[in-house]
Amino acid sequence: MDKLLTKDEIEALLVAVSEGRIDPEKELAHERGGVVPYDLFNTTAHKGLMPNLDIVYDSFIRYHRVSMSNRLRKIVEIKKIGARPYKFDDFLKTLPSPVCMGIFKIDPLKGASVLTMDNNLVYAIIDSVLGGSGAPSIMENNRLYTSIELRIMQKMMKDALLDMEKSWIHLQHDAKMNLLRLEMNPRLVNIVPPEYLVVSMELEIQIENTRGSMVFAIPYMTVDPIKEKLKYGGQIDTETRDPKWTFKLSTELCDAPMAVNVEMGHANITLRELLHLELGDTIMLNKDVQSPMVMKVGGVGKFLGAPGVYRGNKALQILRNITREEVL
């Protein structure tokens, strides 16, 4: 007879299902001995794998707030909206057309990434650079950008990538950001296959009273070689080190016992000779009596010394260190 669930067990099960900790379809598939499909490109499979990208974007916000304010001579505020993984095709569908898209490369990593700015941000920047108030009254969202506008946006994107380049220092990874080209139609951008995963970060930029959006999209395959740095971080803050603990550790290490022995030499004999050894027999070593002896610490040769007697005890006077090139 099947075991019946108690009232408390039923309530716990319902809570787990509502919170998403248990998938009824998967549980039924396991019970029936079936196969549960797994999507290798599922966006939920890679969530939380790169938490230290937040450190990079936090630094970028600090750098770019200053550089953009100096460039436009206006007060600029930048804040994070949030990071989100997308399939590349789904990411392109979120973009309007036309949109200002910068295709850039993170050397020496493989592949290309995308930096986008929406029309509100583009027109506010262009209006400010050309001497306006930064809040254009006519928003022609459906027209293509002119050559002059693209030239201005190219400079702004190079400024942004320069600030991003500085921000990557926190990962202890030297990166060079190179702007490859600008695009206005998302359908013409094909940096990775449509089903590949990209990790996006949306930033809200406010210039005076105008708000716009800037989005970075980096393919997961691009940052996969440095995923360990993105998981566990970059630089260690030396100010957080405890000097008392360092002193105590060094003191304890100085008092740690070490096995020290002196090798006088060695000889090769046969097993027959070993079995016939008697009291008083002499074994000839491979070294002269005047040759320096090897002192080993923990089984590793460290010093050469001369044998002698000190206060009635056998001793070794250290002559010099053993170099790595010496064959012992």
Backbone torsions as a table, in degrees:
resi	resn	phi	psi	omega
1	MET	NA	133.8	179.8
2	ASP	-67.0	145.4	178.6
3	LYS	-73.7	133.6	178.4
4	LEU	-90.5	142.0	179.2
5	LEU	-80.1	143.9	174.6
6	THR	-78.5	172.2	179.7
7	LYS	-62.1	-42.1	-179.3
8	ASP	-65.9	-38.6	179.2
9	GLU	-66.8	-38.0	178.0
10	ILE	-65.1	-42.8	179.1
11	GLU	-63.7	-41.2	178.8
12	ALA	-64.1	-38.4	179.0
13	LEU	-65.7	-42.2	179.3
14	LEU	-64.1	-39.5	178.2
15	VAL	-64.1	-42.4	-179.8
16	ALA	-63.6	-38.6	178.4
17	VAL	-68.2	-42.2	-178.4
18	SER	-67.0	-32.1	179.2
19	GLU	-84.6	-5.4	177.6
20	GLY	84.9	8.2	179.8
21	ARG	-77.0	-18.6	177.8
22	ILE	-130.0	129.0	177.1
23	ASP	-102.6	110.9	-177.4
24	PRO	-56.6	-37.7	-178.3
25	GLU	-63.7	-41.8	179.6
26	LYS	-68.0	-39.5	-179.7
27	GLU	-63.8	-41.0	178.7
28	LEU	-66.1	-36.3	178.9
29	ALA	-64.9	-39.0	177.7
30	HIS	-65.7	-41.1	-178.8
31	GLU	-63.0	-36.2	-177.5
32	ARG	-87.1	-1.0	-178.9
33	GLY	76.6	18.1	-178.2
34	GLY	-84.5	-179.7	-179.2
35	VAL	-106.3	130.0	178.9
36	VAL	-92.3	121.3	-179.8
37	PRO	-66.9	143.9	178.5
38	TYR	-127.8	123.8	-178.7
39	ASP	-92.5	112.3	-179.0
40	LEU	-64.3	-22.7	-178.8
41	PHE	-103.1	14.6	179.7
42	ASN	-62.2	129.1	-176.2
43	THR	-65.9	-24.0	-179.7
44	THR	-77.7	-12.6	-175.8
45	ALA	-73.7	-20.8	-174.3
46	HIS	-115.7	12.3	-179.1
47	LYS	-67.1	138.5	175.5
48	GLY	79.7	6.8	-178.0
49	LEU	-81.3	-16.4	-175.9
50	MET	-131.5	62.0	-177.4
51	PRO	-65.9	-26.0	-176.3
52	ASN	-79.5	-1.9	168.9
53	LEU	-64.1	-26.7	176.1
54	ASP	-60.9	-36.4	178.2
55	ILE	-62.9	-41.3	179.6
56	VAL	-63.1	-46.3	-177.3
57	TYR	-70.8	-32.5	175.3
58	ASP	-62.3	-42.8	177.6
59	SER	-66.8	-39.8	178.4
60	PHE	-59.5	-42.0	-179.6
61	ILE	-60.8	-42.5	179.5
62	ARG	-64.0	-45.4	-178.3
63	TYR	-67.9	-45.8	-171.6
64	HIS	-75.2	-27.5	175.7
65	ARG	-60.0	-40.8	-179.5
66	VAL	-72.5	-48.0	-175.7
67	SER	-66.5	-39.1	179.1
68	MET	-70.4	-37.5	177.4
69	SER	-63.2	-40.7	178.8
70	ASN	-68.2	-38.1	-178.3
71	ARG	-67.7	-43.5	-176.3
72	LEU	-91.6	-14.3	-176.2
73	ARG	58.0	39.9	177.5
74	LYS	-140.0	162.4	177.7
75	ILE	-75.6	123.5	-178.8
76	VAL	-120.6	133.0	175.5
77	GLU	-120.1	137.6	-179.4
78	ILE	-130.6	135.1	175.8
79	LYS	-143.5	153.8	179.7
80	LYS	-80.0	135.4	171.5
81	ILE	-90.7	-40.3	176.8
82	GLY	151.1	156.7	176.8
83	ALA	-97.8	147.5	-179.9
84	ARG	-155.3	135.8	174.6
85	PRO	-84.3	142.9	177.5
86	TYR	-135.7	153.8	156.5
87	LYS	-71.2	142.9	-172.1
88	PHE	-57.4	-38.7	179.3
89	ASP	-64.6	-39.1	177.8
90	ASP	-67.5	-35.5	178.3
91	PHE	-63.6	-42.8	-179.9
92	LEU	-63.4	-31.6	-179.8
93	LYS	-69.4	-20.5	178.7
94	THR	-80.5	-10.1	-175.4
95	LEU	-93.5	140.8	175.0
96	PRO	-76.5	168.8	175.9
97	SER	-132.7	122.7	4.4
98	PRO	-80.5	161.5	176.1
99	VAL	-146.1	149.4	179.9
100	CYS	-86.9	109.5	-177.2
101	MET	-118.4	127.0	174.4
102	GLY	-105.4	123.1	176.3
103	ILE	-93.8	120.4	-177.1
104	PHE	-132.4	161.3	-179.1
105	LYS	-118.5	140.8	176.9
106	ILE	-104.6	92.8	178.5
107	ASP	-75.6	140.0	7.0
108	PRO	-95.0	16.0	180.0
109	LEU	-72.1	155.3	-177.2
110	LYS	-84.2	158.1	175.5
111	GLY	83.4	175.9	-179.5
112	ALA	-121.4	159.6	179.3
113	SER	-127.2	175.3	-173.2
114	VAL	-129.3	138.3	170.7
115	LEU	-123.7	122.4	-177.8
116	THR	-119.6	149.4	173.1
117	MET	-132.3	131.1	-178.9
118	ASP	-77.4	172.8	-173.5
119	ASN	-64.9	-36.4	178.2
120	ASN	-57.4	-45.1	-178.7
121	LEU	-70.4	-41.8	-178.5
122	VAL	-61.0	-49.6	-177.4
123	TYR	-68.5	-33.0	177.1
124	ALA	-66.6	-40.8	178.6
125	ILE	-65.9	-46.4	-178.5
126	ILE	-63.1	-41.9	179.5
127	ASP	-63.3	-39.7	-179.8
128	SER	-69.0	-43.7	-178.5
129	VAL	-63.8	-35.5	-177.7
130	LEU	-87.2	9.5	173.3
131	GLY	97.9	8.6	179.7
132	GLY	-83.8	-170.7	-177.9
133	SER	-82.5	-12.8	-176.4
134	GLY	91.7	0.0	178.6
135	ALA	-130.8	79.5	-177.3
136	PRO	-63.2	139.2	-176.9
137	SER	-81.2	-26.8	-179.2
138	ILE	-108.7	117.6	-179.7
139	MET	-107.9	98.7	-179.7
140	GLU	-90.5	80.1	-170.2
141	ASN	-72.8	-19.3	-172.9
142	ASN	-99.1	-3.4	-179.1
143	ARG	-92.4	156.9	176.5
144	LEU	-77.0	154.8	179.0
145	TYR	-76.0	147.3	178.7
146	THR	-80.6	170.7	179.9
147	SER	-63.1	-38.6	178.8
148	ILE	-65.9	-42.6	179.4
149	GLU	-64.1	-40.0	178.0
150	LEU	-66.0	-35.3	177.9
151	ARG	-64.3	-41.8	178.5
152	ILE	-64.5	-44.9	-178.6
153	MET	-67.5	-29.6	176.5
154	GLN	-63.2	-42.2	177.7
155	LYS	-65.2	-40.6	-179.6
156	MET	-65.3	-38.8	179.4
157	MET	-70.1	-34.6	175.8
158	LYS	-65.0	-37.2	174.6
159	ASP	-61.6	-44.0	-179.5
160	ALA	-63.5	-41.6	-179.1
161	LEU	-70.2	-31.6	175.4
162	LEU	-64.7	-41.6	176.9
163	ASP	-67.4	-36.8	176.4
164	MET	-65.3	-37.0	177.6
165	GLU	-60.9	-41.9	176.7
166	LYS	-64.3	-35.2	-175.8
167	SER	-69.4	-27.2	-178.5
168	TRP	-71.6	-11.5	177.8
169	ILE	-60.5	-30.1	-178.4
170	HIS	-65.9	-16.4	176.8
171	LEU	-92.4	4.1	-174.8
172	GLN	54.3	41.5	-179.8
173	HIS	-135.4	117.5	179.3
174	ASP	-73.6	118.1	-179.0
175	ALA	-129.1	143.8	177.8
176	LYS	-120.8	119.8	-179.0
177	MET	-94.2	120.0	-179.3
178	ASN	-120.6	122.6	176.5
179	LEU	-78.2	122.1	-177.6
180	LEU	-88.1	-49.3	-178.6
181	ARG	-166.9	169.9	174.8
182	LEU	-111.4	145.5	176.3
183	GLU	-134.0	151.7	177.0
184	MET	-111.9	-21.7	-178.2
185	ASN	-107.3	114.7	-179.1
186	PRO	-58.7	-27.2	-177.6
187	ARG	-70.0	-14.1	178.7
188	LEU	-92.1	0.7	-178.6
189	VAL	-101.4	127.2	-176.8
190	ASN	-145.2	67.2	-176.4
191	ILE	-78.5	-27.5	176.2
192	VAL	-142.8	163.8	174.7
193	PRO	-58.8	153.4	-173.1
194	PRO	-57.4	-32.1	-175.1
195	GLU	-87.1	-3.9	-178.5
196	TYR	-74.6	152.1	-175.6
197	LEU	-86.5	136.7	169.8
198	VAL	-123.7	148.2	178.5
199	VAL	-108.4	116.5	-175.2
200	SER	-104.7	151.9	172.2
201	MET	-133.7	120.1	-179.8
202	GLU	-99.0	132.7	177.8
203	LEU	-120.2	138.8	174.6
204	GLU	-99.5	126.0	-179.5
205	ILE	-115.5	126.5	179.6
206	GLN	-113.7	120.1	175.5
207	ILE	-110.6	108.4	-171.8
208	GLU	55.5	-111.5	-178.1
209	ASN	-106.3	9.0	-178.2
210	THR	-106.1	131.3	178.7
211	ARG	-110.2	140.5	176.7
212	GLY	-142.4	176.3	-175.0
213	SER	-123.6	135.4	172.7
214	MET	-121.4	132.5	-176.1
215	VAL	-129.8	128.5	169.8
216	PHE	-99.1	136.9	176.1
217	ALA	-133.0	114.6	-177.2
218	ILE	-117.2	125.1	178.4
219	PRO	-62.1	142.4	178.6
220	TYR	-62.3	-34.8	-179.6
221	MET	-65.9	-24.5	179.6
222	THR	-71.4	-43.1	-176.5
223	VAL	-94.5	0.6	-179.5
224	ASP	-58.0	-38.4	179.0
225	PRO	-62.5	-22.2	-179.4
226	ILE	-115.9	28.1	-176.1
227	LYS	-64.7	-28.1	178.7
228	GLU	-66.5	-39.2	176.4
229	LYS	-65.6	-36.7	179.9
230	LEU	-71.9	-25.0	177.3
231	LYS	-78.9	-49.4	-167.3
232	TYR	-110.0	-2.5	165.3
233	GLY	101.2	178.3	-174.6
234	GLY	-107.2	-115.4	-169.6
235	GLN	-72.8	145.8	175.6
236	ILE	-95.0	129.9	180.0
237	ASP	-73.4	113.2	-176.9
238	THR	-66.9	-21.1	-179.5
239	GLU	-70.7	-17.3	-179.2
240	THR	-85.4	-5.1	178.8
241	ARG	-74.5	138.6	-178.4
242	ASP	-90.2	112.4	-179.0
243	PRO	-64.6	-31.4	179.3
244	LYS	-65.1	-41.7	179.2
245	TRP	-65.8	-39.4	177.8
246	THR	-61.7	-43.6	179.3
247	PHE	-65.0	-42.1	-179.9
248	LYS	-65.0	-40.6	179.9
249	LEU	-64.6	-43.0	179.4
250	SER	-65.7	-35.5	177.8
251	THR	-65.7	-43.6	179.3
252	GLU	-65.0	-36.6	178.6
253	LEU	-64.9	-37.1	179.0
254	CYS	-65.5	-27.4	180.0
255	ASP	-92.7	1.1	-179.0
256	ALA	-71.9	133.2	-179.8
257	PRO	-70.8	143.4	178.8
258	MET	-129.0	140.1	177.3
259	ALA	-84.0	118.5	-178.1
260	VAL	-120.2	131.5	174.9
261	ASN	-142.8	158.1	-177.9
262	VAL	-115.3	129.0	179.3
263	GLU	-97.6	114.7	-178.4
264	MET	-79.8	-26.0	-178.2
265	GLY	155.1	-175.2	178.1
266	HIS	-147.4	162.0	-179.0
267	ALA	-143.8	150.8	177.4
268	ASN	-107.2	120.0	176.4
269	ILE	-131.2	160.2	179.9
270	THR	-84.4	164.4	177.7
271	LEU	-63.4	-34.4	178.0
272	ARG	-63.0	-41.7	179.7
273	GLU	-66.3	-38.7	179.0
274	LEU	-63.2	-40.0	-178.2
275	LEU	-70.8	-23.6	-177.9
276	HIS	-99.6	9.5	177.6
277	LEU	-66.0	140.1	178.7
278	GLU	-130.9	165.7	179.1
279	LEU	-58.7	127.3	179.1
280	GLY	98.9	-10.6	177.4
281	ASP	-66.9	151.8	-178.3
282	THR	-113.0	133.1	175.7
283	ILE	-109.9	122.6	-178.7
284	MET	-84.2	123.0	177.8
285	LEU	-86.9	170.4	-176.3
286	ASN	-84.4	1.7	-176.5
287	LYS	-122.2	149.4	174.9
288	ASP	-73.8	154.8	-178.6
289	VAL	-62.6	-25.0	179.2
290	GLN	-88.3	-5.9	-177.9
291	SER	-72.1	144.5	177.6
292	PRO	-66.0	150.1	-179.8
293	MET	-101.0	157.4	-178.4
294	VAL	-96.3	127.1	173.0
295	MET	-99.6	124.5	179.9
296	LYS	-107.5	135.3	176.6
297	VAL	-115.9	117.1	-176.4
298	GLY	62.4	31.0	178.9
299	GLY	82.4	4.1	-178.5
300	VAL	-116.0	128.3	179.1
301	GLY	-64.1	125.9	-177.0
302	LYS	-122.1	-37.3	-172.5
303	PHE	-136.1	156.9	168.3
304	LEU	-111.8	136.6	-177.1
305	GLY	-147.3	170.1	179.6
306	ALA	-108.2	133.3	-179.1
307	PRO	-73.0	154.1	179.1
308	GLY	-172.6	-167.5	179.5
309	VAL	-127.0	133.6	178.6
310	TYR	-131.7	116.7	-179.2
311	ARG	52.6	42.5	176.9
312	GLY	82.4	0.5	-179.9
313	ASN	-112.8	147.0	174.5
314	LYS	-65.1	136.9	-174.1
315	ALA	-142.8	169.2	177.1
316	LEU	-134.0	123.3	176.4
317	GLN	-90.8	118.6	-177.8
318	ILE	-70.8	127.3	179.8
319	LEU	-97.9	-44.6	-179.0
320	ARG	-165.1	167.3	175.5
321	ASN	-77.5	155.3	175.3
322	ILE	-90.2	127.2	178.0
323	THR	-84.2	160.5	-178.9
324	ARG	-65.6	-27.3	-176.0
325	GLU	-74.4	-21.4	-177.7
326	GLU	-71.7	136.8	176.6
327	VAL	-100.4	116.9	-176.1
328	LEU	-96.9	NA	NA
